[in-house]
């Protein structure tokens, strides 16, 4: 191979491995794009069959979230795919711009996220069967957010009480979340509290029909975007934004400093700005860490949602609630130990268990008697079954004999049927031959009848001829007599 081809090939491998090593250190999955002229990357930029299956399974629910994909493949599997692709593409020509492709880095779960999930499970805010690396839907986050707020929030300014909020509801906030929906209470509460834009806010502010149509649906099965994750939590976390007048897009951009500011919705800019002002207590920093790209439309994992739920004021409330539960458990255990010690000292436990043992012994004797009776019944039933079985075997033997006789009769009947079929065929052949002979005889008979008619005609002709000849002979005799008489007279 030429030297420049080898150099280009080695450089592309080193660059690719460096990028993978850099992004594999992230706490969450990252999907990013490459546009490369290197032909050796062509196999990676085309998704494999497994990746296509993952993308096709989630494309409907992620249609409005743009560029978002999180894969569950391991880093080792991706490195194997890179090596295999490099080996298969060595002989291909380089140059030419490749199509836009995607390399997937798996979403890892760190210790902070695991701790947040464990705490929320202890408080029964999230379900026990969730997986941290799965993507979180809008329905799930709304349910968990309202549940955590209603159970842990003590400040009435920030607390949502679903029973109170829903008491005055007369219409549904979203067209795609009806009253029968299992999470209707949580989603409707967020809309009633103004956390999520809905038809209720549009009617209150008198927005146009186009805006009302956009907010008419909640899309509960869609994946929760990073922007909504921070926005909903920030609206519950911080005070009213009236104390921060003059926040515009330029101030927000200069203070927040994300490279993808254009992708962030203007509706979420105030919440993000106020959250960034919190510094180390920022929910965004706590969930996503230090980053220059916010990727607002990227889906969030359940682990990230758990970290957001345990951030801010909820952190202290959760620790206080866990401490209270631990104190209650400790107190309950202490009381139980004291009661146990007191009962042991009084001998109540021993007498109780002695009484229980006597009852169990009596029950054991009853069970043993019942067992013996059952065994006796089983023995009798066994004898009956054995006699029944012997009779059954006899009947079966008789049936087998009859079956053999029927089989022999069937064979004889089959032989007779075959013989009758043969005789019938032979009879049909003879009948056919007789019909042929009969037809020949009929033809001969007709010929003989024709000959007979001819002979009769000839006989009749001969009879007529004979009669004519006899007449002529008589006439000749008469004439001869006349001539003889004439001759005799002549002589005279």
C-alpha positions in Angstrom: 0.0 0.0 0.0 1.2 3.6 -0.5 2.6 5.4 2.5 0.0 8.2 2.5 -2.8 5.5 2.7 -1.2 3.8 5.7 -0.6 7.2 7.4 -4.2 8.3 6.8 -5.6 5.0 8.0 -3.6 5.1 11.3 -4.5 8.7 11.9 -8.2 8.0 11.5 -8.0 5.0 13.9 -6.2 7.1 16.5 -8.7 10.0 16.2 -11.7 7.7 16.5 -10.4 5.9 19.6 -9.6 9.3 21.2 -13.1 10.5 20.7 -14.6 7.3 22.0 -12.4 7.4 25.1 -13.3 11.0 25.8 -17.0 10.5 25.6 -17.0 7.2 27.5 -16.1 9.1 30.6 -19.4 10.9 30.6 -22.0 10.0 33.2 -24.8 9.7 30.6 -25.2 8.5 27.1 -24.2 10.9 24.3 -25.2 10.7 20.7 -23.1 12.8 18.3 -22.6 13.2 14.5 -19.6 12.8 12.2 -19.1 14.0 8.7 -15.8 12.4 7.6 -14.0 11.8 4.3 -12.4 8.7 5.7 -13.7 5.6 4.1 -12.7 3.5 7.0 -15.5 5.1 9.1 -18.2 4.3 6.6 -19.2 1.0 8.3 -19.7 2.7 11.7 -21.6 5.7 10.3 -24.1 3.2 8.8 -26.3 1.8 11.6 -26.2 -1.9 12.1 -29.3 -4.2 12.1 -29.6 -4.0 15.8 -29.3 -0.2 15.9 -32.0 0.0 13.2 -34.3 -2.1 15.3 -33.7 0.2 18.3 -34.3 3.4 16.3 -37.5 2.0 14.6 -38.9 1.0 17.9 -38.7 4.5 19.4 -39.1 6.7 16.3 -42.9 7.3 16.9 -42.5 8.5 20.5 -39.4 10.6 19.7 -40.7 12.3 16.6 -40.9 15.8 18.1 -37.7 15.6 20.1 -35.3 15.8 17.1 -31.7 14.6 17.7 -32.0 12.1 20.6 -30.8 8.6 20.8 -29.5 6.5 23.8 -28.2 3.0 23.2 -27.8 0.2 25.7 -24.8 -1.3 23.9 -21.6 -1.6 25.9 -18.4 0.2 25.1 -16.6 -3.1 24.5 -19.2 -4.1 21.8 -18.7 -0.7 20.1 -14.9 -1.1 20.1 -15.3 -4.6 18.5 -17.5 -3.0 15.9 -14.9 -0.3 15.2 -12.1 -2.9 14.8 -14.2 -5.1 12.5 -15.2 -2.1 10.4 -11.6 -0.9 10.1 -10.5 -4.4 9.0 -13.2 -4.7 6.4 -12.7 -1.2 5.0 -8.9 -1.4 4.5 -9.0 -2.2 0.8 -11.6 0.6 0.0 -10.6 3.8 -1.6 -10.5 7.0 0.5 -11.8 10.4 -0.4 -15.3 11.8 -0.9 -17.6 13.2 1.8 -19.6 10.6 3.7 -23.2 10.8 4.7 -24.2 12.0 8.1 -23.9 9.1 10.6 -24.1 8.5 14.4 -21.9 6.9 17.0 -23.7 5.8 20.2 -22.1 6.1 23.6 -24.1 4.1 26.3 -25.8 5.9 29.2 -23.9 5.1 32.4 -25.4 5.5 35.9 -23.2 7.0 38.5 -23.3 6.8 42.3 -25.3 10.0 42.7 -28.0 8.8 40.4 -28.1 5.4 42.2 -28.3 7.1 45.6 -31.2 9.3 44.3 -33.1 6.3 43.0 -32.6 4.4 46.3 -33.9 7.3 48.3 -37.0 7.8 46.2 -37.7 4.0 46.3 -37.5 4.1 50.1 -40.0 6.9 50.2 -42.2 5.1 47.6 -42.2 8.0 45.2 -40.9 5.9 42.3 -41.7 2.3 41.6 -39.4 -0.5 42.6 -39.1 -2.1 39.2 -37.7 0.9 37.2 -34.3 0.7 35.5 -32.0 3.7 35.9 -30.7 3.6 32.3 -34.1 3.6 30.7 -35.5 6.8 29.2 -38.1 8.7 31.2 -41.5 9.6 29.7 -43.4 12.8 30.4 -46.2 10.8 32.2 -43.7 9.2 34.6 -42.0 12.4 35.5 -45.3 14.2 36.1 -46.4 11.4 38.4 -43.2 11.4 40.4 -42.9 15.2 40.5 -46.4 15.7 41.9 -46.0 12.7 44.3 -42.7 14.0 45.7 -44.0 17.6 46.0 -47.3 16.6 47.8 -45.5 14.2 50.2 -42.4 16.2 51.0 -43.0 19.9 50.4 -43.8 21.9 53.6 -43.8 25.4 52.1 -47.4 26.2 51.0 -46.0 28.6 48.3 -44.5 25.7 46.5 -46.7 22.8 47.5 -49.2 21.1 45.1 -52.2 19.4 46.8 -53.9 17.3 44.0 -57.0 16.8 46.1 -57.4 20.6 46.5 -56.4 21.5 43.0 -58.6 19.0 41.3 -61.6 19.9 43.4 -62.4 23.0 41.3 -61.6 21.4 37.9 -64.4 21.5 35.4 -62.6 20.8 32.2 -59.6 18.7 31.3 -56.3 20.5 30.7 -55.3 18.3 27.7 -57.2 16.5 25.0 -55.0 13.4 25.1 -55.3 12.9 28.9 -58.9 12.1 30.0 -60.4 11.4 33.4 -59.9 7.6 33.0 -56.1 8.0 32.5 -54.3 6.6 35.6 -52.1 9.7 35.8 -54.8 12.2 35.2 -54.6 13.6 38.7 -50.9 14.3 38.5 -51.0 15.8 34.9 -54.1 17.9 35.7 -52.5 19.2 38.9 -49.4 20.4 37.0 -51.7 22.2 34.5 -53.9 23.7 37.2 -50.7 24.9 39.1 -49.3 26.5 35.9 -46.3 24.3 35.8 -47.1 23.0 32.3 -48.7 25.0 29.5 -52.3 23.8 28.8 -55.6 24.9 27.5 -56.3 26.4 30.9 -53.5 28.9 30.6 -54.4 29.7 27.0 -58.0 30.5 28.0 -56.8 32.6 30.9 -54.3 34.7 28.9 -56.5 34.7 25.7 -53.9 33.3 23.4 -54.6 32.7 19.7 -56.0 29.5 18.3 -52.7 28.3 16.9 -51.0 28.5 20.3 -54.0 26.8 21.9 -53.8 23.9 19.5 -50.1 23.5 20.3 -50.8 23.2 24.1 -54.0 21.1 23.7 -52.0 17.8 24.0 -49.7 16.7 26.8 -48.1 13.7 24.8 -47.7 11.6 28.0 -45.9 8.7 26.2 -43.2 10.9 24.7 -39.8 11.0 26.3 -39.1 13.8 28.7 -36.6 16.4 27.2 -33.9 17.9 29.3 -35.5 21.3 28.9 -38.8 20.1 30.4 -37.0 18.2 33.1 -35.3 21.4 34.4 -38.2 23.7 33.6 -40.9 21.9 35.6 -38.7 21.3 38.6 -37.5 25.0 38.5 -41.1 26.3 38.5 -41.8 24.4 41.7 -38.4 25.2 43.2 -38.0 28.9 42.9 -40.0 32.0 43.8 -41.9 34.1 41.2 -39.8 35.6 38.5 -41.3 39.0 39.0 -38.4 39.8 41.3 -36.0 39.4 38.3 -37.3 42.0 35.9 -35.5 42.7 32.6 -34.3 39.2 31.8 -34.0 39.0 28.0 -32.4 36.6 25.6 -29.0 38.5 25.5 -28.6 38.5 29.3 -29.6 34.9 29.4 -27.1 33.9 26.7 -24.3 35.8 28.3 -24.8 34.4 31.8 -25.7 30.8 31.0 -23.1 30.3 28.2 -24.4 27.2 26.4 -23.2 26.7 22.9 -26.6 25.5 21.7 -28.6 28.5 23.0 -30.6 28.7 19.8 -32.1 25.3 20.6 -33.4 26.3 24.0 -37.1 27.5 24.0 -37.7 31.0 25.0 -40.4 29.8 27.5 -37.7 27.9 29.5 -35.1 30.6 29.4 -36.2 32.3 32.7 -36.3 29.0 34.6 -32.9 28.0 33.3 -31.4 31.5 34.2 -32.8 31.4 37.7 -31.6 27.9 38.2 -28.1 28.8 36.9 -28.0 31.7 39.4 -28.3 29.1 42.2 -24.6 28.2 41.6 -23.7 24.9 43.3 -27.3 24.3 44.2 -28.4 24.5 40.6 -30.6 21.6 39.5 -29.1 21.6 36.0 -25.5 21.3 37.3 -26.6 18.7 39.8 -28.2 16.6 37.0 -26.0 17.1 34.0 -22.7 18.4 35.5 -20.4 20.9 33.9 -21.1 21.0 30.1 -21.2 23.6 27.4 -23.9 21.9 25.4 -27.3 21.6 27.1 -29.0 19.7 24.2 -32.4 20.7 25.4 -34.4 18.3 23.2 -32.4 15.3 24.1 -34.4 12.7 26.2 -33.6 12.3 29.9 -33.1 9.0 31.7 -34.9 7.9 34.8 -31.7 8.3 36.7 -31.4 11.9 35.7 -35.1 12.5 36.6 -34.4 11.0 40.1 -31.5 13.3 40.6 -33.7 16.3 39.6 -36.4 15.2 42.0 -33.9 15.0 44.9 -32.3 18.4 44.2 -33.0 21.8 45.7 -35.2 22.1 48.7 -36.3 18.5 48.2 -32.8 17.3 49.2 -33.3 18.5 52.8 -36.9 17.4 52.9 -35.9 13.9 51.7 -33.1 13.6 54.2 -35.4 14.8 57.0 -38.0 12.3 55.9 -35.5 9.5 55.7 -34.1 10.5 59.2 -37.7 10.5 60.5 -38.3 7.0 59.1 -35.1 5.7 60.5 -35.9 7.2 63.9 -39.4 5.7 63.8 -37.9 2.3 62.8 -35.3 2.6 65.6 -37.9 3.6 68.1 -40.2 0.8 67.0 -37.3 -1.7 67.2 -36.5 -0.4 70.8 -40.1 -0.7 71.9 -40.3 -4.2 70.5 -37.1 -5.2 72.2 -38.4 -3.8 75.5 -41.7 -5.6 75.1 -39.8 -8.8 74.2 -37.6 -8.5 77.3 -40.5 -7.8 79.6 -42.5 -10.8 78.2 -39.4 -13.0 78.7 -39.0 -11.8 82.3 -42.7 -12.5 83.0 -42.6 -15.9 81.3 -45.6 -15.0 79.1 -43.7 -16.0 76.0 -42.7 -19.4 77.3 -46.2 -20.1 78.6 -47.6 -18.9 75.3 -45.3 -21.1 73.3 -45.9 -24.1 75.6 -49.6 -23.7 75.0 -49.0 -23.4 71.3 -46.9 -26.6 71.5 -49.6 -28.5 73.3 -52.1 -27.3 70.7 -49.8 -28.3 67.9 -49.2 -31.7 69.5 -53.0 -32.2 69.7 -53.4 -31.1 66.2 -50.5 -33.4 65.2 -52.4 -36.4 66.8 -55.5 -35.4 64.9 -53.6 -35.1 61.7 -51.9 -38.5 62.4 -55.3 -40.1 63.0 -56.7 -38.5 59.8 -53.5 -39.7 58.0 -54.0 -43.3 59.2 -57.7 -43.2 58.2 -56.7 -41.8 54.8 -54.1 -44.6 54.4 -56.7 -47.2 55.3 -59.1 -45.7 52.8 -56.3 -45.7 50.2 -55.5 -49.4 50.8 -59.2 -50.3 50.4 -59.4 -48.1 47.3 -56.2 -49.8 46.0 -57.8 -53.2 46.4 -60.9 -52.0 44.6 -58.8 -50.5 41.8 -56.7 -53.7 41.5 -59.9 -55.8 41.1 -61.2 -53.3 38.6 -57.9 -53.4 36.8 -58.0 -57.2 36.6 -61.5 -57.1 35.2 -60.5 -54.4 32.8 -57.5 -56.5 31.6 -59.9 -59.5 31.1 -62.2 -57.3 29.1 -59.3 -55.9 27.2 -58.0 -59.5 26.4 -61.5 -60.4 25.1 -61.7 -57.3 23.1 -58.2 -58.1 21.6 -59.4 -61.6 20.6 -62.5 -60.1 19.0 -60.3 -57.6 17.3 -58.1 -60.4 15.9 -61.2 -62.2 14.7 -62.5 -59.1 13.1 -59.1 -58.6 11.5 -59.1 -62.2 10.1 -62.7 -61.7 8.9 -61.7 -58.4 7.4 -58.9 -60.1 5.5 -61.2 -62.9 4.3 -63.8 -60.3 3.2 -61.0 -58.4 1.4 -59.9 -61.6 -0.4 -63.5 -62.4 -1.4 -63.9 -58.8 -2.5 -60.8 -59.1 -4.6 -62.0 -62.5 -6.0 -65.4 -61.0 -6.8 -63.8 -58.1 -8.4 -61.7 -60.5 -10.6 -64.7 -62.6 -11.4 -66.7 -59.5 -12.2 -64.0 -58.3 -14.5 -63.8 -61.7 -16.2 -67.6 -61.8 -16.5 -67.6 -58.4 -18.1 -64.9 -59.5 -20.6 -66.9 -62.7 -21.4 -70.1 -60.6 -21.7 -68.3 -58.3 -24.0 -67.0 -61.2 -26.1 -70.6 -62.7 -26.2 -71.9 -59.4 -27.3 -69.3 -59.4 -30.1 -70.3 -63.0 -31.2 -74.0 -62.1 -31.0 -73.4 -59.1 -33.2 -71.5 -61.4 -35.7 -74.3 -64.0 -35.6 -76.9 -61.3 -36.2 -74.9 -60.1 -39.2 -74.6 -63.7 -40.5 -78.3 -64.3 -39.8 -79.2 -61.2 -41.8 -77.0 -62.5 -44.6 -78.7 -65.9 -44.5 -82.1 -64.2 -44.6 -81.0 -62.3 -47.6 -79.8 -65.5 -49.3 -83.0 -67.2 -48.3 -85.0 -64.5 -49.9 -82.9 -64.7 -53.0 -83.3 -68.5 -53.1 -87.0 -68.2 -52.6 -87.2 -65.7 -55.5 -85.2 -68.1 -57.7 -87.3 -71.0 -56.6 -90.5 -69.1 -57.5 -88.9 -68.2 -60.8 -88.0 -71.9 -61.4 -91.6 -72.9 -60.5 -93.0 -70.3 -62.9 -90.5 -71.5 -65.5 -91.5 -75.1 -64.9 -95.1 -74.4 -65.2 -94.5 -72.5 -68.4 -92.4 -75.4 -69.7 -95.1 -77.9 -68.7 -97.6 -75.7 -70.5 -95.5 -75.6 -73.5 -94.9 -79.3 -73.4 -98.6 -80.0 -73.2 -99.1 -77.6 -76.0 -96.3 -79.4 -78.0 -97.9 -82.7 -77.3 -101.3 -81.5 -78.4 -99.7 -80.0 -81.5 -97.9 -83.2 -82.1 -101.0 -85.2 -81.8 -102.7 -82.8 -84.1 -99.9 -83.1 -86.6 -99.8 -86.8 -86.2 -103.6 -86.9 -86.8 -103.1 -84.6 -89.8 -100.3 -86.8 -91.1 -102.4 -89.9 -90.7 -105.2 -88.3 -92.4 -102.9 -87.0 -95.1 -101.8 -90.5 -95.8 -105.2 -91.6 -96.3 
